[in-house]
Amino acid sequence: MQIMPLAFDFVQSRFIRKFMADFAREYRDLADQLRWLDRYQREAEARRRWIAVSQGQIPETKPDKT
């Protein structure tokens, strides 16, 4: 079986282009969701730290300047 004729066949190449476009769209959607979840998690952790510091449960710390 030769691969080159399949690669240049109009129907096959249209299918491959559509498949790649769908895959790219799905990947972008997933990446957007993961970025949103990461931001949500960081904001939630910051709120928990702020609440704990404001209630005196943990001392406020400053980042090291090294």
N, CA, C, O and CB atoms as a CASP TS submission, in Angstrom:
PFRMAT TS
TARGET T0000
AUTHOR 0000-0000-0000
METHOD Language model
MODEL 1
PARENT N/A
ATOM      1  N   MET     1       0.845  -1.188   0.000  1.00  0.00           N
ATOM      2  CA  MET     1       0.000   0.000   0.000  1.00  0.00           C
ATOM      3  C   MET     1       0.883   1.241   0.000  1.00  0.00           C
ATOM      4  O   MET     1       1.819   1.346   0.793  1.00  0.00           O
ATOM      5  CB  MET     1      -0.958   0.003   1.223  1.00  0.00           C
ATOM      6  N   GLN     2       0.593   2.143  -0.858  1.00  0.00           N
ATOM      7  CA  GLN     2       1.368   3.370  -0.945  1.00  0.00           C
ATOM      8  C   GLN     2       0.692   4.463  -0.117  1.00  0.00           C
ATOM      9  O   GLN     2      -0.528   4.626  -0.150  1.00  0.00           O
ATOM     10  CB  GLN     2       1.527   3.817  -2.419  1.00  0.00           C
ATOM     11  N   ILE     3       1.493   5.184   0.605  1.00  0.00           N
ATOM     12  CA  ILE     3       0.961   6.240   1.472  1.00  0.00           C
ATOM     13  C   ILE     3       0.767   7.548   0.705  1.00  0.00           C
ATOM     14  O   ILE     3      -0.201   8.265   0.958  1.00  0.00           O
ATOM     15  CB  ILE     3       1.896   6.468   2.665  1.00  0.00           C
ATOM     16  N   MET     4       1.650   7.867  -0.211  1.00  0.00           N
ATOM     17  CA  MET     4       1.591   9.136  -0.918  1.00  0.00           C
ATOM     18  C   MET     4       0.266   9.365  -1.651  1.00  0.00           C
ATOM     19  O   MET     4      -0.282  10.462  -1.551  1.00  0.00           O
ATOM     20  CB  MET     4       2.723   9.213  -1.896  1.00  0.00           C
ATOM     21  N   PRO     5      -0.279   8.381  -2.386  1.00  0.00           N
ATOM     22  CA  PRO     5      -1.570   8.653  -3.031  1.00  0.00           C
ATOM     23  C   PRO     5      -2.670   8.991  -2.033  1.00  0.00           C
ATOM     24  O   PRO     5      -3.546   9.801  -2.334  1.00  0.00           O
ATOM     25  CB  PRO     5      -1.993   7.461  -3.859  1.00  0.00           C
ATOM     26  N   LEU     6      -2.639   8.382  -0.852  1.00  0.00           N
ATOM     27  CA  LEU     6      -3.658   8.700   0.160  1.00  0.00           C
ATOM     28  C   LEU     6      -3.508  10.121   0.670  1.00  0.00           C
ATOM     29  O   LEU     6      -4.500  10.803   0.928  1.00  0.00           O
ATOM     30  CB  LEU     6      -3.574   7.722   1.330  1.00  0.00           C
ATOM     31  N   ALA     7      -2.277  10.562   0.815  1.00  0.00           N
ATOM     32  CA  ALA     7      -2.032  11.900   1.341  1.00  0.00           C
ATOM     33  C   ALA     7      -2.528  12.977   0.385  1.00  0.00           C
ATOM     34  O   ALA     7      -2.915  14.059   0.824  1.00  0.00           O
ATOM     35  CB  ALA     7      -0.550  12.093   1.616  1.00  0.00           C
ATOM     36  N   PHE     8      -2.521  12.700  -0.900  1.00  0.00           N
ATOM     37  CA  PHE     8      -2.938  13.697  -1.871  1.00  0.00           C
ATOM     38  C   PHE     8      -4.356  13.478  -2.383  1.00  0.00           C
ATOM     39  O   PHE     8      -4.840  14.251  -3.209  1.00  0.00           O
ATOM     40  CB  PHE     8      -1.988  13.705  -3.021  1.00  0.00           C
ATOM     41  N   ASP     9      -5.008  12.459  -1.915  1.00  0.00           N
ATOM     42  CA  ASP     9      -6.397  12.228  -2.284  1.00  0.00           C
ATOM     43  C   ASP     9      -7.251  13.324  -1.636  1.00  0.00           C
ATOM     44  O   ASP     9      -7.127  13.575  -0.437  1.00  0.00           O
ATOM     45  CB  ASP     9      -6.872  10.797  -1.842  1.00  0.00           C
ATOM     46  N   PHE    10      -8.113  13.975  -2.418  1.00  0.00           N
ATOM     47  CA  PHE    10      -8.895  15.107  -1.927  1.00  0.00           C
ATOM     48  C   PHE    10      -9.760  14.735  -0.720  1.00  0.00           C
ATOM     49  O   PHE    10      -9.794  15.467   0.269  1.00  0.00           O
ATOM     50  CB  PHE    10      -9.773  15.648  -3.039  1.00  0.00           C
ATOM     51  N   VAL    11     -10.449  13.613  -0.800  1.00  0.00           N
ATOM     52  CA  VAL    11     -11.343  13.204   0.290  1.00  0.00           C
ATOM     53  C   VAL    11     -10.526  12.915   1.546  1.00  0.00           C
ATOM     54  O   VAL    11     -10.892  13.347   2.640  1.00  0.00           O
ATOM     55  CB  VAL    11     -12.175  11.954  -0.115  1.00  0.00           C
ATOM     56  N   GLN    12      -9.428  12.192   1.393  1.00  0.00           N
ATOM     57  CA  GLN    12      -8.598  11.854   2.548  1.00  0.00           C
ATOM     58  C   GLN    12      -7.985  13.112   3.166  1.00  0.00           C
ATOM     59  O   GLN    12      -7.979  13.260   4.388  1.00  0.00           O
ATOM     60  CB  GLN    12      -7.490  10.870   2.141  1.00  0.00           C
ATOM     61  N   SER    13      -7.474  14.009   2.338  1.00  0.00           N
ATOM     62  CA  SER    13      -6.831  15.205   2.889  1.00  0.00           C
ATOM     63  C   SER    13      -7.863  16.111   3.559  1.00  0.00           C
ATOM     64  O   SER    13      -7.552  16.755   4.561  1.00  0.00           O
ATOM     65  CB  SER    13      -6.085  15.977   1.781  1.00  0.00           C
ATOM     66  N   ARG    14      -9.085  16.172   3.025  1.00  0.00           N
ATOM     67  CA  ARG    14     -10.133  16.967   3.668  1.00  0.00           C
ATOM     68  C   ARG    14     -10.479  16.378   5.032  1.00  0.00           C
ATOM     69  O   ARG    14     -10.673  17.114   6.000  1.00  0.00           O
ATOM     70  CB  ARG    14     -11.395  17.034   2.775  1.00  0.00           C
ATOM     71  N   PHE    15     -10.555  15.054   5.107  1.00  0.00           N
ATOM     72  CA  PHE    15     -10.817  14.389   6.387  1.00  0.00           C
ATOM     73  C   PHE    15      -9.700  14.684   7.384  1.00  0.00           C
ATOM     74  O   PHE    15      -9.964  14.974   8.550  1.00  0.00           O
ATOM     75  CB  PHE    15     -10.963  12.866   6.186  1.00  0.00           C
ATOM     76  N   ILE    16      -8.458  14.609   6.924  1.00  0.00           N
ATOM     77  CA  ILE    16      -7.320  14.854   7.815  1.00  0.00           C
ATOM     78  C   ILE    16      -7.323  16.296   8.293  1.00  0.00           C
ATOM     79  O   ILE    16      -7.084  16.554   9.473  1.00  0.00           O
ATOM     80  CB  ILE    16      -5.991  14.532   7.105  1.00  0.00           C
ATOM     81  N   ARG    17      -7.591  17.249   7.391  1.00  0.00           N
ATOM     82  CA  ARG    17      -7.644  18.660   7.814  1.00  0.00           C
ATOM     83  C   ARG    17      -8.755  18.889   8.830  1.00  0.00           C
ATOM     84  O   ARG    17      -8.553  19.604   9.812  1.00  0.00           O
ATOM     85  CB  ARG    17      -7.852  19.580   6.599  1.00  0.00           C
ATOM     86  N   LYS    18      -9.923  18.294   8.611  1.00  0.00           N
ATOM     87  CA  LYS    18     -11.031  18.451   9.556  1.00  0.00           C
ATOM     88  C   LYS    18     -10.687  17.809  10.896  1.00  0.00           C
ATOM     89  O   LYS    18     -10.967  18.379  11.951  1.00  0.00           O
ATOM     90  CB  LYS    18     -12.321  17.832   8.985  1.00  0.00           C
ATOM     91  N   PHE    19     -10.088  16.637  10.854  1.00  0.00           N
ATOM     92  CA  PHE    19      -9.697  15.965  12.092  1.00  0.00           C
ATOM     93  C   PHE    19      -8.703  16.820  12.879  1.00  0.00           C
ATOM     94  O   PHE    19      -8.847  16.978  14.091  1.00  0.00           O
ATOM     95  CB  PHE    19      -9.086  14.584  11.786  1.00  0.00           C
ATOM     96  N   MET    20      -7.712  17.363  12.207  1.00  0.00           N
ATOM     97  CA  MET    20      -6.699  18.180  12.888  1.00  0.00           C
ATOM     98  C   MET    20      -7.317  19.471  13.438  1.00  0.00           C
ATOM     99  O   MET    20      -6.949  19.915  14.526  1.00  0.00           O
ATOM    100  CB  MET    20      -5.537  18.516  11.921  1.00  0.00           C
ATOM    101  N   ALA    21      -8.242  20.070  12.705  1.00  0.00           N
ATOM    102  CA  ALA    21      -8.905  21.285  13.191  1.00  0.00           C
ATOM    103  C   ALA    21      -9.751  20.976  14.427  1.00  0.00           C
ATOM    104  O   ALA    21      -9.734  21.737  15.394  1.00  0.00           O
ATOM    105  CB  ALA    21      -9.786  21.905  12.081  1.00  0.00           C
ATOM    106  N   ASP    22     -10.483  19.873  14.402  1.00  0.00           N
ATOM    107  CA  ASP    22     -11.281  19.472  15.567  1.00  0.00           C
ATOM    108  C   ASP    22     -10.391  19.178  16.763  1.00  0.00           C
ATOM    109  O   ASP    22     -10.700  19.574  17.887  1.00  0.00           O
ATOM    110  CB  ASP    22     -12.136  18.243  15.238  1.00  0.00           C
ATOM    111  N   PHE    23      -9.289  18.486  16.521  1.00  0.00           N
ATOM    112  CA  PHE    23      -8.359  18.160  17.594  1.00  0.00           C
ATOM    113  C   PHE    23      -7.780  19.434  18.211  1.00  0.00           C
ATOM    114  O   PHE    23      -7.698  19.554  19.433  1.00  0.00           O
ATOM    115  CB  PHE    23      -7.230  17.259  17.069  1.00  0.00           C
ATOM    116  N   ALA    24      -7.380  20.387  17.359  1.00  0.00           N
ATOM    117  CA  ALA    24      -6.817  21.641  17.854  1.00  0.00           C
ATOM    118  C   ALA    24      -7.844  22.413  18.678  1.00  0.00           C
ATOM    119  O   ALA    24      -7.507  22.985  19.715  1.00  0.00           O
ATOM    120  CB  ALA    24      -6.323  22.503  16.686  1.00  0.00           C
ATOM    121  N   ARG    25      -9.095  22.430  18.219  1.00  0.00           N
ATOM    122  CA  ARG    25     -10.155  23.134  18.943  1.00  0.00           C
ATOM    123  C   ARG    25     -10.395  22.497  20.311  1.00  0.00           C
ATOM    124  O   ARG    25     -10.518  23.197  21.316  1.00  0.00           O
ATOM    125  CB  ARG    25     -11.458  23.136  18.122  1.00  0.00           C
ATOM    126  N   GLU    26     -10.461  21.166  20.343  1.00  0.00           N
ATOM    127  CA  GLU    26     -10.661  20.463  21.613  1.00  0.00           C
ATOM    128  C   GLU    26      -9.486  20.708  22.560  1.00  0.00           C
ATOM    129  O   GLU    26      -9.684  20.895  23.761  1.00  0.00           O
ATOM    130  CB  GLU    26     -10.839  18.952  21.368  1.00  0.00           C
ATOM    131  N   TYR    27      -8.271  20.707  22.024  1.00  0.00           N
ATOM    132  CA  TYR    27      -7.086  20.940  22.851  1.00  0.00           C
ATOM    133  C   TYR    27      -7.122  22.342  23.436  1.00  0.00           C
ATOM    134  O   TYR    27      -6.805  22.531  24.611  1.00  0.00           O
ATOM    135  CB  TYR    27      -5.796  20.736  22.031  1.00  0.00           C
ATOM    136  N   ARG    28      -7.512  23.345  22.618  1.00  0.00           N
ATOM    137  CA  ARG    28      -7.607  24.716  23.120  1.00  0.00           C
ATOM    138  C   ARG    28      -8.639  24.810  24.225  1.00  0.00           C
ATOM    139  O   ARG    28      -8.401  25.462  25.242  1.00  0.00           O
ATOM    140  CB  ARG    28      -7.959  25.684  21.988  1.00  0.00           C
ATOM    141  N   ASP    29      -9.794  24.160  24.038  1.00  0.00           N
ATOM    142  CA  ASP    29     -10.836  24.187  25.064  1.00  0.00           C
ATOM    143  C   ASP    29     -10.342  23.570  26.364  1.00  0.00           C
ATOM    144  O   ASP    29     -10.586  24.111  27.443  1.00  0.00           O
ATOM    145  CB  ASP    29     -12.085  23.451  24.576  1.00  0.00           C
ATOM    146  N   LEU    30      -9.653  22.447  26.268  1.00  0.00           N
ATOM    147  CA  LEU    30      -9.121  21.793  27.455  1.00  0.00           C
ATOM    148  C   LEU    30      -8.069  22.659  28.130  1.00  0.00           C
ATOM    149  O   LEU    30      -8.062  22.778  29.355  1.00  0.00           O
ATOM    150  CB  LEU    30      -8.531  20.436  27.094  1.00  0.00           C
ATOM    151  N   ALA    31      -7.190  23.258  27.359  1.00  0.00           N
ATOM    152  CA  ALA    31      -6.156  24.136  27.920  1.00  0.00           C
ATOM    153  C   ALA    31      -6.794  25.330  28.622  1.00  0.00           C
ATOM    154  O   ALA    31      -6.330  25.734  29.688  1.00  0.00           O
ATOM    155  CB  ALA    31      -5.193  24.621  26.813  1.00  0.00           C
ATOM    156  N   ASP    32      -7.850  25.899  28.044  1.00  0.00           N
ATOM    157  CA  ASP    32      -8.552  27.015  28.695  1.00  0.00           C
ATOM    158  C   ASP    32      -9.159  26.588  30.028  1.00  0.00           C
ATOM    159  O   ASP    32      -9.080  27.322  31.012  1.00  0.00           O
ATOM    160  CB  ASP    32      -9.651  27.566  27.775  1.00  0.00           C
ATOM    161  N   GLN    33      -9.760  25.414  30.061  1.00  0.00           N
ATOM    162  CA  GLN    33     -10.345  24.917  31.305  1.00  0.00           C
ATOM    163  C   GLN    33      -9.276  24.682  32.364  1.00  0.00           C
ATOM    164  O   GLN    33      -9.485  25.000  33.535  1.00  0.00           O
ATOM    165  CB  GLN    33     -11.119  23.626  31.050  1.00  0.00           C
ATOM    166  N   LEU    34      -8.130  24.127  31.965  1.00  0.00           N
ATOM    167  CA  LEU    34      -7.052  23.889  32.927  1.00  0.00           C
ATOM    168  C   LEU    34      -6.492  25.200  33.461  1.00  0.00           C
ATOM    169  O   LEU    34      -6.180  25.294  34.648  1.00  0.00           O
ATOM    170  CB  LEU    34      -5.934  23.066  32.282  1.00  0.00           C
ATOM    171  N   ARG    35      -6.356  26.222  32.602  1.00  0.00           N
ATOM    172  CA  ARG    35      -5.900  27.535  33.074  1.00  0.00           C
ATOM    173  C   ARG    35      -6.896  28.116  34.063  1.00  0.00           C
ATOM    174  O   ARG    35      -6.495  28.681  35.081  1.00  0.00           O
ATOM    175  CB  ARG    35      -5.698  28.503  31.892  1.00  0.00           C
ATOM    176  N   TRP    36      -8.199  27.988  33.779  1.00  0.00           N
ATOM    177  CA  TRP    36      -9.218  28.506  34.673  1.00  0.00           C
ATOM    178  C   TRP    36      -9.153  27.798  36.028  1.00  0.00           C
ATOM    179  O   TRP    36      -9.222  28.442  37.074  1.00  0.00           O
ATOM    180  CB  TRP    36     -10.609  28.344  34.047  1.00  0.00           C
ATOM    181  N   LEU    37      -9.021  26.470  36.001  1.00  0.00           N
ATOM    182  CA  LEU    37      -8.948  25.717  37.261  1.00  0.00           C
ATOM    183  C   LEU    37      -7.704  26.087  38.056  1.00  0.00           C
ATOM    184  O   LEU    37      -7.769  26.193  39.281  1.00  0.00           O
ATOM    185  CB  LEU    37      -8.960  24.210  36.985  1.00  0.00           C
ATOM    186  N   ASP    38      -6.582  26.284  37.393  1.00  0.00           N
ATOM    187  CA  ASP    38      -5.351  26.665  38.073  1.00  0.00           C
ATOM    188  C   ASP    38      -5.505  28.029  38.744  1.00  0.00           C
ATOM    189  O   ASP    38      -5.096  28.214  39.890  1.00  0.00           O
ATOM    190  CB  ASP    38      -4.175  26.686  37.084  1.00  0.00           C
ATOM    191  N   ARG    39      -6.092  28.975  38.029  1.00  0.00           N
ATOM    192  CA  ARG    39      -6.308  30.301  38.606  1.00  0.00           C
ATOM    193  C   ARG    39      -7.262  30.229  39.794  1.00  0.00           C
ATOM    194  O   ARG    39      -7.026  30.864  40.821  1.00  0.00           O
ATOM    195  CB  ARG    39      -6.855  31.266  37.546  1.00  0.00           C
ATOM    196  N   TYR    40      -8.339  29.456  39.654  1.00  0.00           N
ATOM    197  CA  TYR    40      -9.297  29.296  40.751  1.00  0.00           C
ATOM    198  C   TYR    40      -8.605  28.718  41.985  1.00  0.00           C
ATOM    199  O   TYR    40      -8.830  29.189  43.100  1.00  0.00           O
ATOM    200  CB  TYR    40     -10.468  28.387  40.320  1.00  0.00           C
ATOM    201  N   GLN    41      -7.771  27.707  41.790  1.00  0.00           N
ATOM    202  CA  GLN    41      -7.077  27.078  42.908  1.00  0.00           C
ATOM    203  C   GLN    41      -6.127  28.070  43.589  1.00  0.00           C
ATOM    204  O   GLN    41      -6.087  28.139  44.817  1.00  0.00           O
ATOM    205  CB  GLN    41      -6.301  25.841  42.426  1.00  0.00           C
ATOM    206  N   ARG    42      -5.364  28.837  42.805  1.00  0.00           N
ATOM    207  CA  ARG    42      -4.444  29.818  43.399  1.00  0.00           C
ATOM    208  C   ARG    42      -5.203  30.882  44.186  1.00  0.00           C
ATOM    209  O   ARG    42      -4.787  31.263  45.280  1.00  0.00           O
ATOM    210  CB  ARG    42      -3.593  30.484  42.306  1.00  0.00           C
ATOM    211  N   GLU    43      -6.322  31.366  43.629  1.00  0.00           N
ATOM    212  CA  GLU    43      -7.112  32.368  44.343  1.00  0.00           C
ATOM    213  C   GLU    43      -7.708  31.804  45.625  1.00  0.00           C
ATOM    214  O   GLU    43      -7.734  32.496  46.643  1.00  0.00           O
ATOM    215  CB  GLU    43      -8.221  32.900  43.448  1.00  0.00           C
ATOM    216  N   ALA    44      -8.183  30.577  45.599  1.00  0.00           N
ATOM    217  CA  ALA    44      -8.748  29.942  46.799  1.00  0.00           C
ATOM    218  C   ALA    44      -7.674  29.763  47.873  1.00  0.00           C
ATOM    219  O   ALA    44      -7.938  29.992  49.053  1.00  0.00           O
ATOM    220  CB  ALA    44      -9.378  28.574  46.443  1.00  0.00           C
ATOM    221  N   GLU    45      -6.471  29.356  47.476  1.00  0.00           N
ATOM    222  CA  GLU    45      -5.391  29.204  48.449  1.00  0.00           C
ATOM    223  C   GLU    45      -5.008  30.547  49.053  1.00  0.00           C
ATOM    224  O   GLU    45      -4.733  30.631  50.250  1.00  0.00           O
ATOM    225  CB  GLU    45      -4.169  28.553  47.797  1.00  0.00           C
ATOM    226  N   ALA    46      -4.987  31.597  48.241  1.00  0.00           N
ATOM    227  CA  ALA    46      -4.668  32.933  48.753  1.00  0.00           C
ATOM    228  C   ALA    46      -5.727  33.397  49.754  1.00  0.00           C
ATOM    229  O   ALA    46      -5.396  33.982  50.786  1.00  0.00           O
ATOM    230  CB  ALA    46      -4.554  33.944  47.592  1.00  0.00           C
ATOM    231  N   ARG    47      -7.000  33.135  49.449  1.00  0.00           N
ATOM    232  CA  ARG    47      -8.070  33.513  50.387  1.00  0.00           C
ATOM    233  C   ARG    47      -7.940  32.751  51.705  1.00  0.00           C
ATOM    234  O   ARG    47      -8.105  33.329  52.779  1.00  0.00           O
ATOM    235  CB  ARG    47      -9.456  33.247  49.761  1.00  0.00           C
ATOM    236  N   ARG    48      -7.641  31.445  51.618  1.00  0.00           N
ATOM    237  CA  ARG    48      -7.473  30.660  52.852  1.00  0.00           C
ATOM    238  C   ARG    48      -6.311  31.188  53.696  1.00  0.00           C
ATOM    239  O   ARG    48      -6.416  31.280  54.919  1.00  0.00           O
ATOM    240  CB  ARG    48      -7.241  29.175  52.513  1.00  0.00           C
ATOM    241  N   ARG    49      -5.197  31.535  53.029  1.00  0.00           N
ATOM    242  CA  ARG    49      -4.057  32.097  53.768  1.00  0.00           C
ATOM    243  C   ARG    49      -4.441  33.418  54.417  1.00  0.00           C
ATOM    244  O   ARG    49      -4.104  33.662  55.575  1.00  0.00           O
ATOM    245  CB  ARG    49      -2.845  32.299  52.833  1.00  0.00           C
ATOM    246  N   TRP    50      -5.149  34.277  53.676  1.00  0.00           N
ATOM    247  CA  TRP    50      -5.538  35.568  54.206  1.00  0.00           C
ATOM    248  C   TRP    50      -6.452  35.400  55.414  1.00  0.00           C
ATOM    249  O   TRP    50      -6.289  36.097  56.415  1.00  0.00           O
ATOM    250  CB  TRP    50      -6.226  36.401  53.128  1.00  0.00           C
ATOM    251  N   ILE    51      -7.407  34.485  55.331  1.00  0.00           N
ATOM    252  CA  ILE    51      -8.320  34.238  56.453  1.00  0.00           C
ATOM    253  C   ILE    51      -7.542  33.714  57.657  1.00  0.00           C
ATOM    254  O   ILE    51      -7.776  34.151  58.784  1.00  0.00           O
ATOM    255  CB  ILE    51      -9.429  33.231  56.048  1.00  0.00           C
ATOM    256  N   ALA    52      -6.624  32.786  57.428  1.00  0.00           N
ATOM    257  CA  ALA    52      -5.845  32.226  58.532  1.00  0.00           C
ATOM    258  C   ALA    52      -4.979  33.300  59.185  1.00  0.00           C
ATOM    259  O   ALA    52      -4.870  33.334  60.411  1.00  0.00           O
ATOM    260  CB  ALA    52      -4.968  31.068  58.035  1.00  0.00           C
ATOM    261  N   VAL    53      -4.368  34.166  58.401  1.00  0.00           N
ATOM    262  CA  VAL    53      -3.538  35.250  58.958  1.00  0.00           C
ATOM    263  C   VAL    53      -4.413  36.240  59.716  1.00  0.00           C
ATOM    264  O   VAL    53      -4.051  36.672  60.811  1.00  0.00           O
ATOM    265  CB  VAL    53      -2.751  35.981  57.834  1.00  0.00           C
ATOM    266  N   SER    54      -5.556  36.602  59.149  1.00  0.00           N
ATOM    267  CA  SER    54      -6.427  37.589  59.807  1.00  0.00           C
ATOM    268  C   SER    54      -7.018  37.054  61.108  1.00  0.00           C
ATOM    269  O   SER    54      -7.340  37.839  62.001  1.00  0.00           O
ATOM    270  CB  SER    54      -7.556  38.005  58.865  1.00  0.00           C
ATOM    271  N   GLN    55      -7.168  35.742  61.235  1.00  0.00           N
ATOM    272  CA  GLN    55      -7.677  35.151  62.463  1.00  0.00           C
ATOM    273  C   GLN    55      -6.558  34.800  63.433  1.00  0.00           C
ATOM    274  O   GLN    55      -6.816  34.292  64.525  1.00  0.00           O
ATOM    275  CB  GLN    55      -8.488  33.916  62.146  1.00  0.00           C
ATOM    276  N   GLY    56      -5.325  35.066  63.043  1.00  0.00           N
ATOM    277  CA  GLY    56      -4.186  34.810  63.925  1.00  0.00           C
ATOM    278  C   GLY    56      -3.792  33.347  64.010  1.00  0.00           C
ATOM    279  O   GLY    56      -3.057  32.963  64.919  1.00  0.00           O
ATOM    280  N   GLN    57      -4.255  32.533  63.099  1.00  0.00           N
ATOM    281  CA  GLN    57      -3.921  31.112  63.136  1.00  0.00           C
ATOM    282  C   GLN    57      -2.483  30.853  62.694  1.00  0.00           C
ATOM    283  O   GLN    57      -1.835  29.935  63.198  1.00  0.00           O
ATOM    284  CB  GLN    57      -4.881  30.329  62.255  1.00  0.00           C
ATOM    285  N   ILE    58      -1.986  31.649  61.764  1.00  0.00           N
ATOM    286  CA  ILE    58      -0.589  31.528  61.343  1.00  0.00           C
ATOM    287  C   ILE    58      -0.009  32.927  61.239  1.00  0.00           C
ATOM    288  O   ILE    58      -0.717  33.861  60.863  1.00  0.00           O
ATOM    289  CB  ILE    58      -0.459  30.759  59.979  1.00  0.00           C
ATOM    290  N   PRO    59       1.253  33.085  61.562  1.00  0.00           N
ATOM    291  CA  PRO    59       1.852  34.420  61.463  1.00  0.00           C
ATOM    292  C   PRO    59       2.019  34.808  59.989  1.00  0.00           C
ATOM    293  O   PRO    59       2.213  33.961  59.117  1.00  0.00           O
ATOM    294  CB  PRO    59       3.227  34.464  62.198  1.00  0.00           C
ATOM    295  N   GLU    60       1.935  36.115  59.748  1.00  0.00           N
ATOM    296  CA  GLU    60       2.126  36.592  58.380  1.00  0.00           C
ATOM    297  C   GLU    60       3.591  36.464  58.027  1.00  0.00           C
ATOM    298  O   GLU    60       4.455  36.868  58.806  1.00  0.00           O
ATOM    299  CB  GLU    60       1.642  38.061  58.216  1.00  0.00           C
ATOM    300  N   THR    61       3.878  35.917  56.882  1.00  0.00           N
ATOM    301  CA  THR    61       5.260  35.733  56.446  1.00  0.00           C
ATOM    302  C   THR    61       5.512  36.557  55.196  1.00  0.00           C
ATOM    303  O   THR    61       4.613  36.801  54.391  1.00  0.00           O
ATOM    304  CB  THR    61       5.565  34.241  56.184  1.00  0.00           C
ATOM    305  N   LYS    62       6.747  36.972  55.059  1.00  0.00           N
ATOM    306  CA  LYS    62       7.146  37.718  53.886  1.00  0.00           C
ATOM    307  C   LYS    62       8.145  36.874  53.104  1.00  0.00           C
ATOM    308  O   LYS    62       8.898  36.109  53.705  1.00  0.00           O
ATOM    309  CB  LYS    62       7.750  39.099  54.273  1.00  0.00           C
ATOM    310  N   PRO    63       8.168  36.995  51.791  1.00  0.00           N
ATOM    311  CA  PRO    63       9.102  36.190  51.010  1.00  0.00           C
ATOM    312  C   PRO    63      10.549  36.570  51.307  1.00  0.00           C
ATOM    313  O   PRO    63      10.856  37.730  51.583  1.00  0.00           O
ATOM    314  CB  PRO    63       8.816  36.347  49.520  1.00  0.00           C
ATOM    315  N   ASP    64      11.428  35.583  51.246  1.00  0.00           N
ATOM    316  CA  ASP    64      12.851  35.823  51.461  1.00  0.00           C
ATOM    317  C   ASP    64      13.410  36.619  50.303  1.00  0.00           C
ATOM    318  O   ASP    64      13.044  36.406  49.147  1.00  0.00           O
ATOM    319  CB  ASP    64      13.620  34.499  51.627  1.00  0.00           C
ATOM    320  N   LYS    65      14.305  37.544  50.631  1.00  0.00           N
ATOM    321  CA  LYS    65      14.967  38.320  49.577  1.00  0.00           C
ATOM    322  C   LYS    65      16.395  37.802  49.421  1.00  0.00           C
ATOM    323  O   LYS    65      17.358  38.427  49.865  1.00  0.00           O
ATOM    324  CB  LYS    65      14.960  39.857  49.907  1.00  0.00           C
ATOM    325  N   THR    66      16.499  36.651  48.783  1.00  0.00           N
ATOM    326  CA  THR    66      17.832  36.066  48.583  1.00  0.00           C
ATOM    327  C   THR    66      18.223  36.111  47.139  1.00  0.00           C
ATOM    328  O   THR    66      19.312  35.664  46.780  1.00  0.00           O
ATOM    329  CB  THR    66      17.880  34.633  49.083  1.00  0.00           C
TER
END
